[in-house]
Amino acid sequence: MTPRITAVRQDDTHRLIPSRYSDDSVLASLADDEHQLQDLFELEGATNDRLLGEANLLPGISIHELLFGIPYARIVNAAFTHAHPLGSRFNGGERGAWYAAFESETAVAEVAFHKALELLEIHWSEPEAFTFDDYLADFRADLHDIREDAAYVRCLDPDSYVSSQMLARELLSSGSGGIVYPSVRRTSGTCLACFRPALVTNVRQGLTVRLTFQNSNLPPILG
């Protein structure tokens, strides 16, 4: 049994990415001259998963799936090539996915939860601010849909990705484009995990969001 398929026609989905990843000039600011800059680029190329993927050197995704020659291609490619070693809700550690929310409030809630968890794990007790760039994207795709489907409630476990990653592996291997699901971190919010770079369309950069945490135990202040 697999989830039903829904024709998703959704514009202006929201994906928040740390602002530091939006800047291509970081290496340039570290180099004193062109030769040193080239050395830094070569070093980055040997360790950067996105660049390795674009050179067809990653096992989890083929170069034929990645995007080239369109605006923000590197941002999209990075989502699929920089997977967390333990994976996320609907992907394993060998291949990432493009996660996005239908509502900006949901995107903030999802990111705030995970950032607070990071601070809690290191026992952070001081005020800390983070900025994120909101990348908008449009979708016109048939995606598997587990909204209002009790058969997949374990895939929405707030503390475990075991069931959701198992489902994602099955769907990915069968050619699925991705999954639409209710947000686990914001009631009434909707999220999607897109498995295919080509389905992430009309990407553009939106507003910058700033989250300030007083400590790891308090919700962040937006703005």
C-alpha positions as CSV (number, residue, x, y, z in Angstrom):
1,M,0.0,0.0,0.0
2,T,1.2,3.5,-0.9
3,P,-0.2,6.9,-0.1
4,R,-2.6,8.5,-2.5
5,I,-1.2,10.8,-5.2
6,T,-2.3,14.5,-5.3
7,A,-1.8,16.9,-8.1
8,V,0.1,19.7,-6.3
9,R,-0.3,23.2,-7.7
10,Q,1.4,25.3,-5.1
11,D,3.1,28.7,-5.7
12,D,5.3,30.5,-3.2
13,T,6.4,27.7,-1.0
14,H,9.0,28.6,1.7
15,R,12.4,27.1,2.5
16,L,14.5,28.9,5.0
17,I,18.3,28.6,4.5
18,P,21.0,30.1,6.8
19,S,22.0,33.4,5.2
20,R,25.7,32.4,5.2
21,Y,25.0,29.8,2.5
22,S,23.5,32.5,0.2
23,D,26.8,34.3,-0.2
24,D,29.1,33.1,-2.9
25,S,31.8,35.6,-1.9
26,V,33.0,34.0,1.4
27,L,36.1,32.4,-0.2
28,A,36.9,35.7,-2.0
29,S,37.0,37.5,1.3
30,L,39.6,35.0,2.6
31,A,42.0,35.2,-0.4
32,D,44.8,37.8,-0.8
33,D,45.1,37.3,-4.6
34,E,43.7,35.3,-7.5
35,H,46.2,32.4,-7.1
36,Q,45.3,31.9,-3.4
37,L,41.6,32.2,-4.4
38,Q,42.0,29.4,-6.9
39,D,43.7,27.2,-4.3
40,L,40.8,27.8,-1.9
41,F,38.3,26.9,-4.7
42,E,40.2,23.6,-5.4
43,L,40.2,22.8,-1.7
44,E,36.5,23.5,-1.4
45,G,35.8,21.4,-4.4
46,A,37.5,18.4,-2.8
47,T,35.3,18.6,0.3
48,N,32.0,20.3,-0.8
49,D,29.3,17.7,-1.4
50,R,27.4,20.0,-3.8
51,L,30.5,20.4,-6.0
52,L,31.2,16.7,-5.7
53,G,27.6,15.9,-6.8
54,E,27.9,18.3,-9.7
55,A,31.0,16.4,-10.8
56,N,29.0,13.1,-10.5
57,L,31.1,11.9,-7.6
58,L,28.4,11.3,-5.0
59,P,26.7,7.8,-4.7
60,G,23.3,9.1,-3.7
61,I,22.4,11.3,-6.6
62,S,23.4,11.4,-10.3
63,I,24.7,14.5,-12.1
64,H,21.8,13.9,-14.5
65,E,19.3,14.8,-11.8
66,L,21.0,18.1,-10.7
67,L,20.3,21.5,-12.1
68,F,22.6,23.7,-14.2
69,G,22.3,27.0,-15.9
70,I,19.2,28.3,-14.1
71,P,18.9,30.8,-11.3
72,Y,19.7,29.4,-7.8
73,A,20.6,26.0,-9.2
74,R,23.4,25.7,-6.6
75,I,20.8,26.3,-3.8
76,V,18.6,23.6,-5.1
77,N,21.5,21.2,-5.7
78,A,22.8,21.8,-2.2
79,A,19.5,20.5,-0.7
80,F,20.0,17.2,-2.4
81,T,23.8,16.8,-2.0
82,H,24.2,18.1,1.6
83,A,22.2,15.5,3.5
84,H,22.5,15.2,7.2
85,P,24.5,12.1,8.1
86,L,21.5,10.7,9.9
87,G,19.0,11.9,7.4
88,S,15.8,14.0,7.9
89,R,12.2,13.1,8.1
90,F,11.8,11.9,4.5
91,N,15.4,11.2,3.4
92,G,18.4,9.2,4.5
93,G,22.0,10.3,4.9
94,E,23.1,9.5,1.4
95,R,20.7,11.8,-0.5
96,G,18.9,15.0,0.6
97,A,15.5,16.5,-0.4
98,W,14.0,19.9,-0.9
99,Y,11.9,20.6,2.2
100,A,9.5,23.5,2.0
101,A,6.4,24.8,3.7
102,F,3.2,26.1,2.2
103,E,3.1,28.9,4.7
104,S,5.9,31.2,5.9
105,E,4.8,30.7,9.5
106,T,5.2,27.0,9.1
107,A,8.7,27.4,7.7
108,V,9.7,29.5,10.7
109,A,8.2,27.0,13.1
110,E,10.1,24.1,11.6
111,V,13.4,25.9,11.5
112,A,13.0,27.3,15.0
113,F,12.4,23.9,16.4
114,H,15.5,22.3,14.9
115,K,17.7,25.3,15.8
116,A,16.4,25.3,19.4
117,L,17.2,21.6,19.6
118,E,20.8,22.2,18.4
119,L,21.2,24.9,21.1
120,L,19.7,22.5,23.8
121,E,22.1,19.7,22.8
122,I,25.1,22.0,23.5
123,H,23.5,23.5,26.7
124,W,23.6,27.0,25.2
125,S,22.4,29.6,27.8
126,E,23.2,32.9,26.2
127,P,21.2,35.0,23.7
128,E,21.9,34.1,20.1
129,A,20.5,35.4,16.8
130,F,20.4,33.6,13.4
131,T,19.4,34.9,10.0
132,F,17.8,32.9,7.3
133,D,16.9,33.7,3.7
134,D,13.5,32.6,2.5
135,Y,13.7,30.8,-0.9
136,L,10.4,30.7,-2.7
137,A,9.6,27.9,-5.2
138,D,6.6,26.8,-7.2
139,F,5.4,23.2,-7.7
140,R,3.4,21.6,-10.4
141,A,3.8,17.9,-9.7
142,D,2.0,14.7,-8.7
143,L,3.2,14.0,-5.2
144,H,2.3,11.3,-2.6
145,D,0.0,12.7,0.1
146,I,-0.2,11.5,3.7
147,R,-2.4,14.4,5.0
148,E,-5.4,13.1,6.9
149,D,-4.3,9.5,6.4
150,A,-4.2,7.5,9.6
151,A,-2.2,4.7,8.0
152,Y,0.9,6.9,8.0
153,V,0.6,8.6,11.4
154,R,3.9,7.0,12.5
155,C,5.6,8.9,9.8
156,L,4.7,12.1,11.7
157,D,6.3,10.9,15.0
158,P,7.8,14.1,16.5
159,D,10.7,12.1,18.0
160,S,11.5,9.5,15.4
161,Y,12.3,9.3,11.6
162,V,12.4,5.5,11.4
163,S,9.0,5.0,9.8
164,S,9.1,8.1,7.6
165,Q,12.5,7.3,6.2
166,M,11.4,3.8,5.4
167,L,8.4,5.1,3.5
168,A,10.6,7.6,1.7
169,R,13.1,4.9,0.6
170,E,10.2,2.9,-0.9
171,L,8.7,5.8,-2.7
172,L,12.0,7.2,-4.0
173,S,12.9,3.8,-5.4
174,S,9.5,3.6,-7.1
175,G,10.0,6.9,-8.9
176,S,8.0,9.2,-6.6
177,G,8.4,12.9,-6.9
178,G,8.0,13.6,-3.2
179,I,5.6,13.7,-0.3
180,V,3.1,16.3,1.0
181,Y,2.5,16.0,4.8
182,P,1.1,18.0,7.7
183,S,3.7,20.0,9.6
184,V,4.8,18.2,12.8
185,R,5.9,21.5,14.4
186,R,2.9,23.8,13.5
187,T,-0.7,22.8,13.8
188,S,-2.6,23.4,10.5
189,G,0.7,23.9,8.6
190,T,1.6,21.9,5.4
191,C,5.0,20.8,4.3
192,L,6.4,18.9,1.3
193,A,9.6,17.0,0.8
194,C,10.5,17.0,-2.9
195,F,12.7,14.1,-4.1
196,R,13.5,15.4,-7.6
197,P,15.5,18.6,-8.2
198,A,13.7,19.2,-11.6
199,L,10.4,19.6,-9.8
200,V,11.6,22.6,-7.8
201,T,10.7,25.5,-10.1
202,N,10.9,29.3,-10.3
203,V,13.2,29.6,-7.3
204,R,13.8,33.1,-6.1
205,Q,15.1,34.7,-2.9
206,G,12.5,36.4,-0.7
207,L,12.8,38.1,2.7
208,T,15.4,37.6,5.3
209,V,14.2,36.2,8.6
210,R,15.9,36.8,11.9
211,L,15.4,34.5,14.9
212,T,16.7,35.5,18.3
213,F,16.9,32.9,21.1
214,Q,17.3,34.2,24.7
215,N,18.4,30.6,25.6
216,S,17.7,27.1,24.4
217,N,14.6,26.7,26.6
218,L,12.6,29.7,25.4
219,P,10.9,30.1,22.0
220,P,12.7,32.5,19.6
221,I,11.7,36.1,18.9
222,L,11.0,36.7,15.2
223,G,12.3,39.9,13.7
